[in-house]
Amino acid sequence: MRLLLMSDTHLPKRAKRLPAPLLEEVPRADVVLHAGDWVDTDTLDLLESRSRRLIAVYGNNDGPGLRARLPEFAQADIGGLRFGVVHETGPAQGRETRCAARFPDVDVLVFGHSHIPWDTTAPTGLRLLNPGSPTDRRRQPHCTYMTVTVSGGSITEVDLHRLPPR
């Protein structure tokens, strides 16, 4: 299974639209996961219409319209793994231990908020993935998103994709 991970799209504040390379990935993905901070409902509508399956949450910058349609935390079985999606996980220091305690029934946690790509594994085996932001690189050298391949009940590949400058 091919998964597309994104977060912190912040449209239309940080960009007018999602980058074309990211949009091209949507129909190729079996599942699209968005870890919040959409800002507008148009992006949610777009991804719902183009995705085979969308798993998404709201973030701290999302208003009542998005919060009415999305949960703060989502969980789904994908390819034999238990995925969780949440926007915020707190400071980087101690993140693995804190998330392993907070989400004991999850194998993979997709999160956002920091705009900083992240791929680590907690001592318990919990895999933490943050795809960064495709529209607001902040202090990072590139805007980013991730693709993940799941096969036989495990992650076989994680790719961080750098987007060209706007």
N, C-alpha and C positions, 0 to 999 in steps of 0.2 A: 504494500500500500504506500502511496505517495501522499505526504502531508505537506501543506503549506502553512507556515507560521508567520504571523505578523502581529504588530502591536503599535500603539501610539501613532496612529495615522493623522490625527489632529487636523482633519479637513473641515473647512477650507482655510483654517488659520495658518498652517505651516506650508500648505501647497494647495493649488487649485483642484488637483485630481491625483489619484493614485498613479505612480509611475507605470508606463507602458510595460516594461519587463515583468513587473509584479502582476499586473492584470493578465498578461499572457499565461502566467502560471496557474491562474485560478481554475480554468477548465481542465487542466492536466492533473489537478490534485483530486484524490479520492475524498479528502477531508481538508477543509480550511479552518484553521484555529486563529482567532483574533483575541488578544489579551487586553483589550480595552483602550480607552482614550480615543474614541472615534471622533467625538465632538459633534458631528452631524449625522442625522438619520439617513441622509441620501447614500452615504457609503455603506451603511448596513443594508439598505434596500438593494444596492448594486451587488454586494457580495451574496446576499440571499438569492438573488435572481440568477447569478452566474455559477454558484458553487453547487456541487453534487450534495455536499453536506457541510454545514457551517456550525461550528461550536464557538460560542463567543460570550464575552462578559463585558460589563461596563467598567470604566475607570473613573478616577477622581475628577476628570475634566468633563465627564458626560452628564448631561442634564436630565430632567425628568422624562423627556421623550424616549431616550435610550434606556434609562433605568426601568421604565415601564415594560420594555420589551426584552431586556437582558438580565441575567442574574449576576450577582457579585462573584460567584464561583460556579463553574460548570465542571461536570465529570462525565466521562464517556469511555466505554471500552472500544479500543481501536486496534485491530490486528492482534488481539490477545494481550494487550497492555491496558492498564487503567490510567488514562490521562486525566489530569486536572488542569483547569485554566483559571487564572486569577490575575488581577492587574498588579497589585502591589504586594511585595514580600518584605519590605523593610530594608534596613541597611545591608550592604554587602557583607560586612563583618558578621559572622555567625549565621549567615543565610541558610546553609545546608542543614545545620542542626535544628534551627528554628522551623524550617519548612518540613523537615522529616517528622517533627513532633506535631505540627499543625495539620499535616495531610498524611496520616499514617496509611490510608487506604488507596494511595496513588503510587503508580510506578514512575510516571513522568509528569512533571509540573511545568507548564508553559506559563510564563509571566512577562510583565512589561514594566512600565513606569519609568525606569532609569534611562531608557534609550541606549543602553549599553548591552551589546551582545554578550551572552553568558551561556556556558555549557560546562556544567560540573556535575559530579555525582556525590551525594551524601554518603556517609559511612553505612547507612541503612540500605543503600542501593537506589534511593530516589534520584532520578535524573532531573536536573533543573535546566530549562532552556529559555533563554530570552532572545528573541529575534532582532532586538534593536528597534529602530524606527525607519520606515521607508521614505519618510518625508521630513524628518527633523533630526539631524545627526548630532546636534548639540556639540559636545566636546569630542565626538568620534571623528575619525577621518572620512567615513563614508556613511551614507544612509544604507540600511540593510534589511533583509528578511531572511528566513531560513526555509529550507526544504528538508524533510526527514523521510527516510525510507524505513518501513516496518515490515519485517518478514519473520515468520516462524515464532511469533510472540516476543520478538526483541527488535531493538533499533539496530539497523545494519549500516545506516549512513546518516550523517548530519552535515548539511552544507550551508554555510553562511554565504549569502549572495550580496555582493557590493553593488550598489546602484550607481550609475554615472551621475556626475554633478548636473544639476538643473541648469 
